Amino acid sequence: MEKPDQSIIIFDCVCNLCEYSVRFIVKNDRQARFKFHCLVSTLTLQSKAV
């Protein structure tokens, strides 16, 4: 469940730097302030909606 004070980080699921960054944030986000969403799946959903 999303907390009211959570921020959503949209990232590129293909980029190794993005993947590393997400893993780093998840590992260090002890208060669960961030939620992640893959940009590729967002674009896929948008293209199917058109």
CHARMM internal coordinates of N, CA and C (Angstrom, degrees):
IC EDIT
DIST 1 N 1 CA 1.4490
DIST 1 CA 1 C 1.5249
ANGL 1 N 1 CA 1 C 109.42
DIST 1 C 2 N 1.3123
ANGL 1 CA 1 C 2 N 116.15
DIHE 1 N 1 CA 1 C 2 N 136.92
DIST 2 N 2 CA 1.4545
ANGL 1 C 2 N 2 CA 120.72
DIHE 1 CA 1 C 2 N 2 CA -177.80
DIST 2 CA 2 C 1.5245
ANGL 2 N 2 CA 2 C 110.25
DIHE 1 C 2 N 2 CA 2 C -77.42
DIST 2 C 3 N 1.3258
ANGL 2 CA 2 C 3 N 115.40
DIHE 2 N 2 CA 2 C 3 N 132.49
DIST 3 N 3 CA 1.4562
ANGL 2 C 3 N 3 CA 120.99
DIHE 2 CA 2 C 3 N 3 CA 176.77
DIST 3 CA 3 C 1.5239
ANGL 3 N 3 CA 3 C 108.47
DIHE 2 C 3 N 3 CA 3 C -84.27
DIST 3 C 4 N 1.3210
ANGL 3 CA 3 C 4 N 118.41
DIHE 3 N 3 CA 3 C 4 N 149.13
DIST 4 N 4 CA 1.4682
ANGL 3 C 4 N 4 CA 120.70
DIHE 3 CA 3 C 4 N 4 CA -177.99
DIST 4 CA 4 C 1.5222
ANGL 4 N 4 CA 4 C 113.63
DIHE 3 C 4 N 4 CA 4 C -60.15
DIST 4 C 5 N 1.3159
ANGL 4 CA 4 C 5 N 117.52
DIHE 4 N 4 CA 4 C 5 N -30.03
DIST 5 N 5 CA 1.4565
ANGL 4 C 5 N 5 CA 120.63
DIHE 4 CA 4 C 5 N 5 CA -177.51
DIST 5 CA 5 C 1.5289
ANGL 5 N 5 CA 5 C 113.23
DIHE 4 C 5 N 5 CA 5 C -95.74
DIST 5 C 6 N 1.3289
ANGL 5 CA 5 C 6 N 118.04
DIHE 5 N 5 CA 5 C 6 N 12.89
DIST 6 N 6 CA 1.4594
ANGL 5 C 6 N 6 CA 121.24
DIHE 5 CA 5 C 6 N 6 CA 178.82
DIST 6 CA 6 C 1.5197
ANGL 6 N 6 CA 6 C 110.79
DIHE 5 C 6 N 6 CA 6 C -80.54
DIST 6 C 7 N 1.3219
ANGL 6 CA 6 C 7 N 115.11
DIHE 6 N 6 CA 6 C 7 N 142.95
DIST 7 N 7 CA 1.4586
ANGL 6 C 7 N 7 CA 121.50
DIHE 6 CA 6 C 7 N 7 CA 173.23
DIST 7 CA 7 C 1.5185
ANGL 7 N 7 CA 7 C 108.13
DIHE 6 C 7 N 7 CA 7 C -105.01
DIST 7 C 8 N 1.3178
ANGL 7 CA 7 C 8 N 116.49
DIHE 7 N 7 CA 7 C 8 N 143.88
DIST 8 N 8 CA 1.4606
ANGL 7 C 8 N 8 CA 121.07
DIHE 7 CA 7 C 8 N 8 CA 178.49
DIST 8 CA 8 C 1.5190
ANGL 8 N 8 CA 8 C 108.21
DIHE 7 C 8 N 8 CA 8 C -99.55
DIST 8 C 9 N 1.3170
ANGL 8 CA 8 C 9 N 116.00
DIHE 8 N 8 CA 8 C 9 N 127.97
DIST 9 N 9 CA 1.4593
ANGL 8 C 9 N 9 CA 122.31
DIHE 8 CA 8 C 9 N 9 CA 176.32
DIST 9 CA 9 C 1.5183
ANGL 9 N 9 CA 9 C 107.26
DIHE 8 C 9 N 9 CA 9 C -107.74
DIST 9 C 10 N 1.3246
ANGL 9 CA 9 C 10 N 115.87
DIHE 9 N 9 CA 9 C 10 N 119.69
DIST 10 N 10 CA 1.4627
ANGL 9 C 10 N 10 CA 121.16
DIHE 9 CA 9 C 10 N 10 CA 177.27
DIST 10 CA 10 C 1.5224
ANGL 10 N 10 CA 10 C 106.64
DIHE 9 C 10 N 10 CA 10 C -97.62
DIST 10 C 11 N 1.3260
ANGL 10 CA 10 C 11 N 116.30
DIHE 10 N 10 CA 10 C 11 N 126.31
DIST 11 N 11 CA 1.4609
ANGL 10 C 11 N 11 CA 119.65
DIHE 10 CA 10 C 11 N 11 CA -175.12
DIST 11 CA 11 C 1.5197
ANGL 11 N 11 CA 11 C 111.30
DIHE 10 C 11 N 11 CA 11 C -132.34
DIST 11 C 12 N 1.3099
ANGL 11 CA 11 C 12 N 114.75
DIHE 11 N 11 CA 11 C 12 N 161.09
DIST 12 N 12 CA 1.4584
ANGL 11 C 12 N 12 CA 122.92
DIHE 11 CA 11 C 12 N 12 CA 178.60
DIST 12 CA 12 C 1.5277
ANGL 12 N 12 CA 12 C 108.08
DIHE 11 C 12 N 12 CA 12 C -82.58
DIST 12 C 13 N 1.2886
ANGL 12 CA 12 C 13 N 117.28
DIHE 12 N 12 CA 12 C 13 N 116.22
DIST 13 N 13 CA 1.4681
ANGL 12 C 13 N 13 CA 121.89
DIHE 12 CA 12 C 13 N 13 CA -175.61
DIST 13 CA 13 C 1.5250
ANGL 13 N 13 CA 13 C 113.50
DIHE 12 C 13 N 13 CA 13 C -74.38
DIST 13 C 14 N 1.3059
ANGL 13 CA 13 C 14 N 117.04
DIHE 13 N 13 CA 13 C 14 N -8.49
DIST 14 N 14 CA 1.4596
ANGL 13 C 14 N 14 CA 121.23
DIHE 13 CA 13 C 14 N 14 CA -176.42
DIST 14 CA 14 C 1.5289
ANGL 14 N 14 CA 14 C 111.39
DIHE 13 C 14 N 14 CA 14 C -95.29
DIST 14 C 15 N 1.3027
ANGL 14 CA 14 C 15 N 116.70
DIHE 14 N 14 CA 14 C 15 N -31.53
DIST 15 N 15 CA 1.4633
ANGL 14 C 15 N 15 CA 122.92
DIHE 14 CA 14 C 15 N 15 CA -174.36
DIST 15 CA 15 C 1.5314
ANGL 15 N 15 CA 15 C 111.14
DIHE 14 C 15 N 15 CA 15 C -74.74
DIST 15 C 16 N 1.3211
ANGL 15 CA 15 C 16 N 116.65
DIHE 15 N 15 CA 15 C 16 N 128.31
DIST 16 N 16 CA 1.4624
ANGL 15 C 16 N 16 CA 120.93
DIHE 15 CA 15 C 16 N 16 CA 179.48
DIST 16 CA 16 C 1.5211
ANGL 16 N 16 CA 16 C 112.01
DIHE 15 C 16 N 16 CA 16 C -65.02
DIST 16 C 17 N 1.3240
ANGL 16 CA 16 C 17 N 117.35
DIHE 16 N 16 CA 16 C 17 N -37.16
DIST 17 N 17 CA 1.4618
ANGL 16 C 17 N 17 CA 120.55
DIHE 16 CA 16 C 17 N 17 CA 178.42
DIST 17 CA 17 C 1.5332
ANGL 17 N 17 CA 17 C 110.49
DIHE 16 C 17 N 17 CA 17 C -63.77
DIST 17 C 18 N 1.3168
ANGL 17 CA 17 C 18 N 116.19
DIHE 17 N 17 CA 17 C 18 N -41.91
DIST 18 N 18 CA 1.4734
ANGL 17 C 18 N 18 CA 120.43
DIHE 17 CA 17 C 18 N 18 CA 177.68
DIST 18 CA 18 C 1.5235
ANGL 18 N 18 CA 18 C 110.64
DIHE 17 C 18 N 18 CA 18 C -62.56
DIST 18 C 19 N 1.3151
ANGL 18 CA 18 C 19 N 116.46
DIHE 18 N 18 CA 18 C 19 N -45.97
DIST 19 N 19 CA 1.4652
ANGL 18 C 19 N 19 CA 120.91
DIHE 18 CA 18 C 19 N 19 CA 179.50
DIST 19 CA 19 C 1.5283
ANGL 19 N 19 CA 19 C 110.87
DIHE 18 C 19 N 19 CA 19 C -59.82
DIST 19 C 20 N 1.3353
ANGL 19 CA 19 C 20 N 116.82
DIHE 19 N 19 CA 19 C 20 N -44.00
DIST 20 N 20 CA 1.4627
ANGL 19 C 20 N 20 CA 120.98
DIHE 19 CA 19 C 20 N 20 CA 179.04
DIST 20 CA 20 C 1.5268
ANGL 20 N 20 CA 20 C 110.17
DIHE 19 C 20 N 20 CA 20 C -63.72
DIST 20 C 21 N 1.3252
ANGL 20 CA 20 C 21 N 116.18
DIHE 20 N 20 CA 20 C 21 N -42.88
DIST 21 N 21 CA 1.4672
ANGL 20 C 21 N 21 CA 120.67
DIHE 20 CA 20 C 21 N 21 CA -179.21
DIST 21 CA 21 C 1.5238
ANGL 21 N 21 CA 21 C 111.47
DIHE 20 C 21 N 21 CA 21 C -62.05
DIST 21 C 22 N 1.3211
ANGL 21 CA 21 C 22 N 116.37
DIHE 21 N 21 CA 21 C 22 N -43.11
DIST 22 N 22 CA 1.4706
ANGL 21 C 22 N 22 CA 120.40
DIHE 21 CA 21 C 22 N 22 CA 178.55
DIST 22 CA 22 C 1.5221
ANGL 22 N 22 CA 22 C 110.07
DIHE 21 C 22 N 22 CA 22 C -62.42
DIST 22 C 23 N 1.3182
ANGL 22 CA 22 C 23 N 117.09
DIHE 22 N 22 CA 22 C 23 N -45.84
DIST 23 N 23 CA 1.4696
ANGL 22 C 23 N 23 CA 119.99
DIHE 22 CA 22 C 23 N 23 CA 179.14
DIST 23 CA 23 C 1.5290
ANGL 23 N 23 CA 23 C 111.05
DIHE 22 C 23 N 23 CA 23 C -60.22
DIST 23 C 24 N 1.3397
ANGL 23 CA 23 C 24 N 116.54
DIHE 23 N 23 CA 23 C 24 N -40.35
DIST 24 N 24 CA 1.4630
ANGL 23 C 24 N 24 CA 121.32
DIHE 23 CA 23 C 24 N 24 CA 179.07
DIST 24 CA 24 C 1.5316
ANGL 24 N 24 CA 24 C 110.60
DIHE 23 C 24 N 24 CA 24 C -63.35
DIST 24 C 25 N 1.3196
ANGL 24 CA 24 C 25 N 116.23
DIHE 24 N 24 CA 24 C 25 N -46.14
DIST 25 N 25 CA 1.4693
ANGL 24 C 25 N 25 CA 120.46
DIHE 24 CA 24 C 25 N 25 CA -179.18
DIST 25 CA 25 C 1.5229
ANGL 25 N 25 CA 25 C 110.60
DIHE 24 C 25 N 25 CA 25 C -64.16
DIST 25 C 26 N 1.3286
ANGL 25 CA 25 C 26 N 117.32
DIHE 25 N 25 CA 25 C 26 N -45.54
DIST 26 N 26 CA 1.4697
ANGL 25 C 26 N 26 CA 121.05
DIHE 25 CA 25 C 26 N 26 CA 179.73
DIST 26 CA 26 C 1.5274
ANGL 26 N 26 CA 26 C 110.06
DIHE 25 C 26 N 26 CA 26 C -59.03
DIST 26 C 27 N 1.3116
ANGL 26 CA 26 C 27 N 116.46
DIHE 26 N 26 CA 26 C 27 N -43.83
DIST 27 N 27 CA 1.4617
ANGL 26 C 27 N 27 CA 121.20
DIHE 26 CA 26 C 27 N 27 CA -178.79
DIST 27 CA 27 C 1.5292
ANGL 27 N 27 CA 27 C 111.49
DIHE 26 C 27 N 27 CA 27 C -62.88
DIST 27 C 28 N 1.3260
ANGL 27 CA 27 C 28 N 117.10
DIHE 27 N 27 CA 27 C 28 N -34.44
DIST 28 N 28 CA 1.4634
ANGL 27 C 28 N 28 CA 121.44
DIHE 27 CA 27 C 28 N 28 CA -174.34
DIST 28 CA 28 C 1.5287
ANGL 28 N 28 CA 28 C 114.36
DIHE 27 C 28 N 28 CA 28 C -103.32
DIST 28 C 29 N 1.2997
ANGL 28 CA 28 C 29 N 117.82
DIHE 28 N 28 CA 28 C 29 N 0.07
DIST 29 N 29 CA 1.4659
ANGL 28 C 29 N 29 CA 122.54
DIHE 28 CA 28 C 29 N 29 CA -178.44
DIST 29 CA 29 C 1.5280
ANGL 29 N 29 CA 29 C 109.92
DIHE 28 C 29 N 29 CA 29 C -91.46
DIST 29 C 30 N 1.2922
ANGL 29 CA 29 C 30 N 116.23
DIHE 29 N 29 CA 29 C 30 N 75.05
DIST 30 N 30 CA 1.4674
ANGL 29 C 30 N 30 CA 121.76
DIHE 29 CA 29 C 30 N 30 CA -174.20
DIST 30 CA 30 C 1.5278
ANGL 30 N 30 CA 30 C 113.19
DIHE 29 C 30 N 30 CA 30 C -71.09
DIST 30 C 31 N 1.3179
ANGL 30 CA 30 C 31 N 117.39
DIHE 30 N 30 CA 30 C 31 N -21.46
DIST 31 N 31 CA 1.4663
ANGL 30 C 31 N 31 CA 120.61
DIHE 30 CA 30 C 31 N 31 CA -179.87
DIST 31 CA 31 C 1.5298
ANGL 31 N 31 CA 31 C 111.97
DIHE 30 C 31 N 31 CA 31 C -97.44
DIST 31 C 32 N 1.3157
ANGL 31 CA 31 C 32 N 116.97
DIHE 31 N 31 CA 31 C 32 N 6.53
DIST 32 N 32 CA 1.4759
ANGL 31 C 32 N 32 CA 122.91
DIHE 31 CA 31 C 32 N 32 CA 179.32
DIST 32 CA 32 C 1.5273
ANGL 32 N 32 CA 32 C 111.40
DIHE 31 C 32 N 32 CA 32 C 52.31
DIST 32 C 33 N 1.3231
ANGL 32 CA 32 C 33 N 115.86
DIHE 32 N 32 CA 32 C 33 N 51.35
DIST 33 N 33 CA 1.4669
ANGL 32 C 33 N 33 CA 121.02
DIHE 32 CA 32 C 33 N 33 CA -179.10
DIST 33 CA 33 C 1.5179
ANGL 33 N 33 CA 33 C 112.72
DIHE 32 C 33 N 33 CA 33 C -84.42
DIST 33 C 34 N 1.3328
ANGL 33 CA 33 C 34 N 116.95
DIHE 33 N 33 CA 33 C 34 N -15.55
DIST 34 N 34 CA 1.4590
ANGL 33 C 34 N 34 CA 120.08
DIHE 33 CA 33 C 34 N 34 CA -174.28
DIST 34 CA 34 C 1.5200
ANGL 34 N 34 CA 34 C 111.94
DIHE 33 C 34 N 34 CA 34 C -119.08
DIST 34 C 35 N 1.3219
ANGL 34 CA 34 C 35 N 114.20
DIHE 34 N 34 CA 34 C 35 N 144.29
DIST 35 N 35 CA 1.4554
ANGL 34 C 35 N 35 CA 122.82
DIHE 34 CA 34 C 35 N 35 CA 173.82
DIST 35 CA 35 C 1.5259
ANGL 35 N 35 CA 35 C 105.65
DIHE 34 C 35 N 35 CA 35 C -124.40
DIST 35 C 36 N 1.3180
ANGL 35 CA 35 C 36 N 118.17
DIHE 35 N 35 CA 35 C 36 N 144.39
DIST 36 N 36 CA 1.4634
ANGL 35 C 36 N 36 CA 121.29
DIHE 35 CA 35 C 36 N 36 CA -173.64
DIST 36 CA 36 C 1.5213
ANGL 36 N 36 CA 36 C 111.43
DIHE 35 C 36 N 36 CA 36 C -117.05
DIST 36 C 37 N 1.3262
ANGL 36 CA 36 C 37 N 114.29
DIHE 36 N 36 CA 36 C 37 N 145.50
DIST 37 N 37 CA 1.4581
ANGL 36 C 37 N 37 CA 120.45
DIHE 36 CA 36 C 37 N 37 CA 177.56
DIST 37 CA 37 C 1.5265
ANGL 37 N 37 CA 37 C 108.17
DIHE 36 C 37 N 37 CA 37 C -141.72
DIST 37 C 38 N 1.3116
ANGL 37 CA 37 C 38 N 115.67
DIHE 37 N 37 CA 37 C 38 N 133.85
DIST 38 N 38 CA 1.4586
ANGL 37 C 38 N 38 CA 121.88
DIHE 37 CA 37 C 38 N 38 CA -177.93
DIST 38 CA 38 C 1.5340
ANGL 38 N 38 CA 38 C 110.51
DIHE 37 C 38 N 38 CA 38 C -76.71
DIST 38 C 39 N 1.3134
ANGL 38 CA 38 C 39 N 117.06
DIHE 38 N 38 CA 38 C 39 N 128.22
DIST 39 N 39 CA 1.4617
ANGL 38 C 39 N 39 CA 122.41
DIHE 38 CA 38 C 39 N 39 CA -179.82
DIST 39 CA 39 C 1.5200
ANGL 39 N 39 CA 39 C 111.25
DIHE 38 C 39 N 39 CA 39 C -62.04
DIST 39 C 40 N 1.3132
ANGL 39 CA 39 C 40 N 118.23
DIHE 39 N 39 CA 39 C 40 N -37.94
DIST 40 N 40 CA 1.4607
ANGL 39 C 40 N 40 CA 121.83
DIHE 39 CA 39 C 40 N 40 CA -178.23
DIST 40 CA 40 C 1.5234
ANGL 40 N 40 CA 40 C 110.41
DIHE 39 C 40 N 40 CA 40 C -61.02
DIST 40 C 41 N 1.3137
ANGL 40 CA 40 C 41 N 118.10
DIHE 40 N 40 CA 40 C 41 N -43.93
DIST 41 N 41 CA 1.4621
ANGL 40 C 41 N 41 CA 119.80
DIHE 40 CA 40 C 41 N 41 CA 179.96
DIST 41 CA 41 C 1.5240
ANGL 41 N 41 CA 41 C 111.12
DIHE 40 C 41 N 41 CA 41 C -68.38
DIST 41 C 42 N 1.3266
ANGL 41 CA 41 C 42 N 117.59
DIHE 41 N 41 CA 41 C 42 N -31.78
DIST 42 N 42 CA 1.4641
ANGL 41 C 42 N 42 CA 121.06
DIHE 41 CA 41 C 42 N 42 CA 176.29
DIST 42 CA 42 C 1.5171
ANGL 42 N 42 CA 42 C 110.31
DIHE 41 C 42 N 42 CA 42 C -65.14
DIST 42 C 43 N 1.3271
ANGL 42 CA 42 C 43 N 116.76
DIHE 42 N 42 CA 42 C 43 N -45.60
DIST 43 N 43 CA 1.4591
ANGL 42 C 43 N 43 CA 120.70
DIHE 42 CA 42 C 43 N 43 CA 179.62
DIST 43 CA 43 C 1.5244
ANGL 43 N 43 CA 43 C 110.93
DIHE 42 C 43 N 43 CA 43 C -66.07
DIST 43 C 44 N 1.3093
ANGL 43 CA 43 C 44 N 116.70
DIHE 43 N 43 CA 43 C 44 N -36.81
DIST 44 N 44 CA 1.4596
ANGL 43 C 44 N 44 CA 121.04
DIHE 43 CA 43 C 44 N 44 CA 178.45
DIST 44 CA 44 C 1.5248
ANGL 44 N 44 CA 44 C 110.51
DIHE 43 C 44 N 44 CA 44 C -63.44
DIST 44 C 45 N 1.3166
ANGL 44 CA 44 C 45 N 116.44
DIHE 44 N 44 CA 44 C 45 N -44.97
DIST 45 N 45 CA 1.4646
ANGL 44 C 45 N 45 CA 120.32
DIHE 44 CA 44 C 45 N 45 CA 179.23
DIST 45 CA 45 C 1.5231
ANGL 45 N 45 CA 45 C 111.19
DIHE 44 C 45 N 45 CA 45 C -63.45
DIST 45 C 46 N 1.3264
ANGL 45 CA 45 C 46 N 116.95
DIHE 45 N 45 CA 45 C 46 N -39.72
DIST 46 N 46 CA 1.4613
ANGL 45 C 46 N 46 CA 120.54
DIHE 45 CA 45 C 46 N 46 CA 179.69
DIST 46 CA 46 C 1.5208
ANGL 46 N 46 CA 46 C 111.08
DIHE 45 C 46 N 46 CA 46 C -66.32
DIST 46 C 47 N 1.3192
ANGL 46 CA 46 C 47 N 117.40
DIHE 46 N 46 CA 46 C 47 N -41.12
DIST 47 N 47 CA 1.4633
ANGL 46 C 47 N 47 CA 120.11
DIHE 46 CA 46 C 47 N 47 CA -178.28
DIST 47 CA 47 C 1.5291
ANGL 47 N 47 CA 47 C 111.37
DIHE 46 C 47 N 47 CA 47 C -68.36
DIST 47 C 48 N 1.3199
ANGL 47 CA 47 C 48 N 117.70
DIHE 47 N 47 CA 47 C 48 N -31.82
DIST 48 N 48 CA 1.4645
ANGL 47 C 48 N 48 CA 120.81
DIHE 47 CA 47 C 48 N 48 CA 178.30
DIST 48 CA 48 C 1.5211
ANGL 48 N 48 CA 48 C 111.46
DIHE 47 C 48 N 48 CA 48 C -75.46
DIST 48 C 49 N 1.3241
ANGL 48 CA 48 C 49 N 117.08
DIHE 48 N 48 CA 48 C 49 N -24.26
DIST 49 N 49 CA 1.4647
ANGL 48 C 49 N 49 CA 121.14
DIHE 48 CA 48 C 49 N 49 CA -179.08
DIST 49 CA 49 C 1.5224
ANGL 49 N 49 CA 49 C 111.93
DIHE 48 C 49 N 49 CA 49 C -78.75
DIST 49 C 50 N 1.3145
ANGL 49 CA 49 C 50 N 116.66
DIHE 49 N 49 CA 49 C 50 N -20.09
DIST 50 N 50 CA 1.4790
ANGL 49 C 50 N 50 CA 120.26
DIHE 49 CA 49 C 50 N 50 CA -176.86
DIST 50 CA 50 C 1.4924
ANGL 50 N 50 CA 50 C 111.74
DIHE 49 C 50 N 50 CA 50 C -78.70
END
COOR INIT
IC SEED 1 N 1 CA 1 C
IC BUILD
